Amino acid sequence: MALNCGIVGLTNSGKTTIFNCFSNTKAEVTNYSFSTNKSNIGMAFVPDNKLYELDKTEPTEKIIHTTVDFVDIPGLAKGSNSGEGMGNSFLNDIRNVDALIHVVRCFDDENLQHVEGSIDPVRDIEILNFELQLKDLDSVTKKIERLKKLIKTGDKDAKKGTEVLNKYKEHIENFENVSTIDLSDDDKEYAKDMALLTDKPFLYVCNVDDDSAATGNKYSQAVEKSLEGTDAQVITTAAQLEAEIAELEDEDQKEFLDDAGLKEPGVNKLLSSAYSLLNLQTFYTVGPKEIRAWTIKKGMSAPEAAGVIHSDLKRGFIRAEVMKYDDYVTLGSEQACKEKGKFRVEGKNYIVEEGDIMHIRFNV
């Protein structure tokens, strides 16, 4: 189960530079607005030091990280919902992602013109939100019209659906994102098929100048203040600095990071934040052939987690043998966990927890 995140932002915000820092594919970076006519797709490994600690306890031939899939949406602008800057087609690309990473320009550069003529990240967030809201309003309005036709045929469910969607329409017309609407889960089912853009979780990335990478600046502070009281996550990074770090070998990165006052590359923080944004967690399988991290939604049962490994494991699930990461690393082996009572056998109702080390017993 890979993450699927879209990277969005106004043109010249630095999002493609950030995309290139961690993606296995590289996209062209230019100083020109609307110079790109397609979205870029890439994959990145989620940083996870636990894998290497497990390797110290149980040496293995291969370590496999969980991954993140990214779509770098070309720069948007005011009017994108109606096609400005070719934005309309790119807004459709956003529908297929599970979460949005909004890169906001928080740096001055006389050689890189801002599409709005000045640096104001709070305004930029409002512009992008407005464009997404207008696209959602269009989707909701069109579905209301379709349901009205069904009402004429006596479809009672269509009448209920129209009532619910009119609440969505009013909410969006008040410049609110769909994610903040207060409705029951049953009511929200009427909008689920539309994959509304502003219903997706957001992570805001303040792209600052190199000197502000560790502390932020007045622009990033303004963003944080504007989002106080919301569920939005905000992190700060310097895209240009991250691009330089990404070019270095591991041993050289630490010295570079120390000089910049950073504990780790900002992209690591971004990837970890994106992971939590989608309410995901990790469990592990450990063996001499490979140690592997597996991604699941929080709240999944042991059979559901087994199904992420292979559908046969879910279908023929018998039990899960479970150890906690801390216990396994501290005690040093599976046998030691058994002797200390830290090795458990769990059935179909067990809810997998972060860091569980599991071995699935099954029969097909």
Sequence and secondary structure as in RCSB ss.txt:
>XXXX:A:sequence
MALNCGIVGLTNSGKTTIFNCFSNTKAEVTNYSFSTNKSNIGMAFVPDNKLYELDKTEPTEKIIHTTVDFVDIPG
LAKGSNSGEGMGNSFLNDIRNVDALIHVVRCFDDENLQHVEGSIDPVRDIEILNFELQLKDLDSVTKKIERLKKL
IKTGDKDAKKGTEVLNKYKEHIENFENVSTIDLSDDDKEYAKDMALLTDKPFLYVCNVDDDSAATGNKYSQAVEK
SLEGTDAQVITTAAQLEAEIAELEDEDQKEFLDDAGLKEPGVNKLLSSAYSLLNLQTFYTVGPKEIRAWTIKKGM
SAPEAAGVIHSDLKRGFIRAEVMKYDDYVTLGSEQACKEKGKFRVEGKNYIVEEGDIMHIRFNV
>XXXX:A:secstr
  EEEEEE BTTSSHHHHHHHH SS     SSTT   S EEEEEE   HHHHHHHHHS  S EE  EEEEEE   
B TTGGGTGGGHHHHHHHHTT SEEEEEEEE   TTS  TTSS  HHHHHHHHHHHHHHHHHHHHHHHHHHHHHH
HTTT HHHHHHHHHHHHHHHHHHTT  GGG    HHHHHHHHTT  GGGS EEEEEEE GGGTTT  HHHHHHHH
HTTTSS EEEEE HHHHHHHHTS HHHHHHHHHHHT SS HHHHHHHHHHHHTTEEEEEEE SS EEEEEEETT 
BHHHHHHHH HHHHHTEEEEEEEEHHHHHHH SHHHHHHTT  EEE TT B  TTEEEEEEE  
